[in-house]
Amino acid sequence: MSDQIYSKIVSTGSALPAKSLSNGELAQMLAKLGVETSDEWIRTRTGIEKRYFASEEETTTYLASKAAVKALEAAGMTPDEIDMIIVATTTSDSVFPSTACQVQDQIGASNAGAFDIQAVCSGFAYSLAIADSMIRSGSAERVLVIGSETLSRILDWKDRTTCVLFGDGAGAVVLEKSDGPGIFSYELKADGGRGVHVLATDSHIAGGQVIGDPFIRMNGKLVFKAAVEKMTESALAVLKRANMDASAIDVYIPHQANLRIMNLVCTRLGIAEEKMIVSVSDHGNTSAASIPLALDTAYREGKLKRGDNVLLQGVGGGFTWASVLLKF
């Protein structure tokens, strides 16, 4: 047996707010604010059919904790068996403590360290890569990786370019030490020069006041172009590192932001469309929660099985992008 240490995903879990809103219902709500849109307009441009919005009580921490508990139950583990908790989020409930620390308290993971990752829609892929590195270095054996967002709290309901796109939710996985390869390769990239000009919430707290624009702003055309370009490049890079061809991918889970972007990248990579998991129709863009939500949904629906080669990809504000190639 090899002395090499690897990591593998042993379980998944997810959580959604109680309230869902169809495109038609959202259009009615926006009409009262003087914003024109329709089910057809949203569907044909994004592939989104509905999304979930969190209530005041359904915080980012609350959703993250629910997803975490489900992942732990699926793994047959207790919270005190976890060595580290990593939460990817853009919408933490407080400046500090971190969402991860609050999750640690809520689920009773008394032996775990905890920290947040802020890479927006690429956050879960970044977190997965960090967790893999921690396990492979021997500093942890079991890591709980969570993506959780309540993006509805930073939406400008009068900005049609953003308010129809996003939703709330959380997804989680347990990553564990393994004798055989689980994560083959990954790539984490960023272009800070595109940040504020492409996709951002450009604000901060100072002197007890919110300084700047507290809402999500996006240049849709630039995001579309950059997403297709960077996701394609990144996928090819991780495949090359793993000495694999795109034909070896059994399941493709791209960031669930826009179905047109997803289809275009799929075509450029030569991945059969039926291998791509699509959950954007039901969840909208949930940023860091997007990949783990889709992963858990695919597993529960039987579209993902043990032994499958899986390509995960995130792309979003920062500007960041990331790919993780793994055996599920």
C-alpha positions in Angstrom: 0.0 0.0 0.0 1.3 3.5 -0.9 2.3 5.9 1.9 0.8 8.7 -0.1 -2.1 10.5 1.6 -5.2 11.5 -0.5 -8.6 12.9 0.3 -12.0 12.0 -0.9 -15.6 13.2 -0.6 -17.5 10.8 1.6 -20.8 12.5 1.8 -22.9 15.5 0.7 -25.7 17.6 2.1 -27.8 20.7 1.3 -30.3 23.1 2.7 -32.7 25.6 1.1 -34.9 28.3 2.6 -38.6 27.4 3.1 -39.8 30.0 0.5 -39.4 29.5 -3.2 -40.4 32.1 -5.8 -41.2 31.3 -9.4 -40.3 33.6 -12.3 -43.9 34.6 -12.6 -44.2 35.4 -8.9 -41.0 37.4 -9.0 -42.2 39.3 -12.0 -45.4 40.2 -10.1 -43.4 41.4 -7.1 -41.0 43.5 -9.3 -43.9 45.0 -11.2 -45.1 46.7 -8.0 -41.6 48.4 -7.9 -41.9 49.5 -11.5 -39.5 46.8 -12.9 -40.6 45.0 -16.0 -39.7 41.3 -16.5 -41.4 38.0 -17.2 -41.0 34.3 -16.9 -40.1 34.1 -20.6 -37.5 36.9 -20.4 -35.7 35.3 -17.4 -35.9 31.7 -18.7 -34.7 32.3 -22.2 -31.7 34.4 -21.0 -30.6 32.4 -17.9 -32.4 29.1 -17.7 -33.7 30.0 -14.3 -37.3 29.0 -13.4 -37.3 29.6 -9.7 -35.2 30.4 -6.7 -35.3 30.4 -2.9 -35.2 33.5 -0.6 -34.3 33.3 3.0 -36.5 34.7 5.8 -35.0 36.9 8.5 -34.5 33.8 10.7 -32.9 31.7 7.9 -29.4 33.2 8.2 -26.3 32.2 6.3 -25.1 30.3 9.4 -28.5 28.6 9.8 -28.5 27.3 6.2 -24.8 26.3 6.5 -25.5 24.4 9.7 -28.5 22.5 8.2 -26.4 21.4 5.2 -23.5 20.4 7.5 -25.7 18.2 9.7 -27.1 16.5 6.7 -23.6 15.8 5.3 -22.4 14.5 8.7 -25.5 12.2 9.0 -24.8 10.9 5.5 -21.2 10.2 6.5 -22.2 8.5 9.7 -20.1 10.9 11.6 -20.6 13.0 14.7 -19.6 16.7 14.7 -16.7 16.1 17.2 -15.0 13.9 14.6 -14.4 16.9 12.3 -11.0 18.5 12.4 -11.7 21.6 10.4 -14.7 23.6 9.1 -14.3 25.8 6.0 -17.2 27.9 4.9 -17.2 29.6 1.5 -19.5 32.7 1.7 -19.9 36.2 0.4 -22.8 36.9 2.8 -21.5 36.3 6.3 -24.0 37.2 9.0 -21.4 39.4 10.8 -18.1 41.1 10.1 -16.7 38.6 12.7 -16.8 36.0 14.1 -16.7 34.0 10.9 -19.6 32.0 9.6 -17.5 28.9 10.1 -17.0 29.7 13.8 -20.8 30.2 14.2 -21.5 26.9 12.4 -18.9 25.1 14.7 -20.9 26.3 17.7 -24.3 25.5 16.3 -23.5 21.9 15.3 -21.3 21.2 18.3 -18.1 20.5 16.4 -16.0 21.1 19.5 -12.7 19.7 18.2 -12.7 21.6 14.9 -10.8 24.7 13.8 -12.9 27.0 11.6 -12.5 29.8 9.0 -14.2 31.4 6.1 -13.1 31.7 2.5 -14.2 34.7 0.3 -13.8 33.9 -3.4 -17.5 34.6 -4.2 -18.8 32.0 -6.7 -15.5 30.2 -6.8 -15.4 29.9 -3.1 -16.5 26.3 -2.7 -13.9 25.1 -5.3 -11.2 27.1 -3.5 -12.3 25.7 -0.2 -12.3 22.1 -1.5 -8.7 22.5 -2.8 -7.6 24.0 0.6 -9.2 21.1 2.5 -7.5 18.6 0.2 -4.2 20.2 0.8 -4.7 20.1 4.6 -5.5 16.4 4.5 -2.7 15.5 2.2 -0.2 17.4 4.4 -1.4 15.4 7.4 -2.8 18.4 9.4 -6.4 17.1 9.2 -8.2 13.9 8.6 -11.8 15.0 8.2 -12.8 18.4 6.9 -16.3 19.8 6.6 -16.5 22.1 3.5 -19.6 24.3 3.2 -20.9 26.9 0.7 -23.7 29.0 2.1 -25.2 32.2 0.8 -28.1 34.6 1.5 -27.6 36.8 -1.6 -31.2 38.1 -1.5 -30.0 40.4 1.3 -27.8 42.4 -1.1 -30.0 42.5 -4.1 -31.3 45.8 -5.5 -34.9 44.9 -6.5 -34.9 47.8 -9.0 -31.9 46.4 -10.9 -33.2 43.9 -13.4 -29.7 42.9 -14.5 -29.1 41.2 -11.1 -32.3 40.8 -9.0 -33.7 38.0 -11.3 -30.5 35.9 -11.1 -29.7 35.1 -7.5 -31.0 32.9 -4.8 -30.2 31.6 -1.3 -29.1 28.2 -0.1 -26.3 26.0 1.2 -24.4 22.8 0.3 -21.8 20.8 2.2 -19.4 17.9 1.8 -17.3 15.9 4.2 -13.8 15.3 2.9 -11.8 12.5 4.5 -8.3 11.0 4.4 -8.1 8.2 1.8 -5.6 5.6 0.6 -6.6 6.2 -3.0 -6.8 9.3 -5.1 -10.0 11.4 -4.7 -9.0 14.8 -5.9 -6.8 14.5 -9.0 -6.0 18.1 -9.7 -7.2 21.6 -9.3 -6.5 25.2 -10.4 -7.3 28.4 -8.5 -7.0 31.7 -10.4 -7.9 35.3 -10.1 -7.7 38.6 -11.9 -8.1 41.4 -9.4 -8.0 44.0 -12.1 -11.4 43.0 -13.4 -12.9 43.0 -9.9 -15.0 46.1 -9.2 -15.6 46.8 -12.9 -17.2 43.4 -13.7 -19.0 42.0 -10.6 -18.9 43.4 -7.1 -20.6 44.7 -4.0 -18.4 47.7 -3.5 -19.0 48.8 0.1 -17.7 48.5 3.6 -18.5 49.6 7.1 -16.8 52.6 8.6 -17.9 54.7 11.6 -21.0 52.7 12.0 -22.2 53.4 8.5 -22.2 51.5 5.2 -19.9 53.3 2.9 -20.3 52.7 -0.9 -22.9 50.7 -2.8 -24.3 47.8 -0.7 -25.8 45.9 -3.6 -24.6 43.4 -6.2 -23.6 45.2 -9.5 -22.6 43.3 -12.6 -21.6 44.0 -16.2 -23.4 41.0 -17.7 -21.6 41.1 -21.1 -18.1 41.1 -19.5 -19.0 38.4 -17.0 -20.4 36.2 -19.8 -17.3 36.5 -22.0 -14.9 36.1 -19.1 -16.8 33.1 -17.6 -16.7 31.2 -20.9 -13.1 32.0 -21.6 -11.7 31.2 -18.1 -13.8 28.1 -17.4 -12.7 26.6 -20.7 -9.0 27.4 -20.0 -9.2 26.1 -16.5 -10.9 22.8 -17.3 -8.2 22.1 -19.9 -5.5 22.9 -17.4 -6.7 20.5 -14.7 -7.3 17.7 -17.3 -3.8 18.1 -18.5 -2.4 18.0 -15.0 -4.3 14.7 -14.4 -3.3 13.3 -17.8 -6.9 12.9 -18.6 -9.1 13.7 -21.6 -12.5 15.4 -21.5 -14.0 12.1 -22.6 -13.0 10.6 -19.2 -15.4 13.0 -17.4 -18.5 11.2 -16.3 -20.2 14.2 -14.6 -19.7 17.9 -15.2 -20.9 20.4 -12.5 -20.2 24.0 -13.6 -21.1 27.0 -11.5 -24.9 27.3 -11.8 -25.1 30.9 -13.0 -26.5 31.0 -16.5 -27.5 28.0 -18.7 -26.2 29.6 -21.8 -22.7 29.9 -20.3 -22.8 26.4 -19.0 -23.9 25.0 -22.4 -21.2 26.9 -24.3 -18.4 25.7 -22.0 -19.7 22.2 -22.3 -19.6 22.4 -26.1 -16.1 23.9 -26.2 -14.8 21.1 -23.9 -16.5 18.4 -26.0 -18.4 17.1 -23.0 -21.7 15.5 -23.8 -24.6 17.7 -22.6 -26.2 14.8 -20.8 -23.2 14.6 -18.5 -23.8 18.2 -17.3 -25.7 18.7 -14.0 -28.3 21.6 -14.3 -29.8 22.9 -11.1 -29.8 26.6 -12.0 -33.4 26.2 -13.1 -34.5 25.4 -9.5 -32.0 27.4 -7.5 -30.9 30.4 -9.5 -27.3 31.6 -8.9 -26.4 30.8 -5.3 -22.8 31.8 -5.6 -20.5 29.7 -3.3 -23.5 27.4 -2.6 -24.0 26.7 -6.3 -21.6 23.7 -6.7 -22.3 21.8 -3.5 -26.1 22.3 -4.0 -25.8 20.8 -7.5 -23.5 18.1 -6.3 -25.9 17.0 -3.5 -28.9 17.3 -5.9 -27.2 15.1 -8.5 -26.3 12.4 -6.0 -29.7 12.3 -4.5 -31.3 12.1 -8.0 -29.0 9.2 -9.0 -27.2 11.3 -11.7 -23.9 11.0 -9.8 -22.5 7.7 -8.5 -19.5 6.5 -6.6 -16.4 6.1 -8.9 -17.5 8.8 -11.3 -14.9 11.2 -12.6 -16.3 14.7 -11.8 -15.3 18.2 -13.0 -16.4 21.0 -10.7 -16.0 24.7 -11.8 -16.6 28.0 -10.2 -16.3 31.5 -11.7 -17.4 34.9 -10.2 -16.6 38.2 -8.5 -13.1 39.0 -7.7 -12.6 38.2 -10.6 -12.0 34.6 -9.6 -12.3 31.2 -11.3 -11.4 27.6 -10.2 -11.7 24.0 -11.3 -11.4 20.8 -9.3 -11.1 17.3 -11.0 -12.0 14.4 -8.7 -13.2 10.9 -8.3 -16.5 10.8 -6.4 
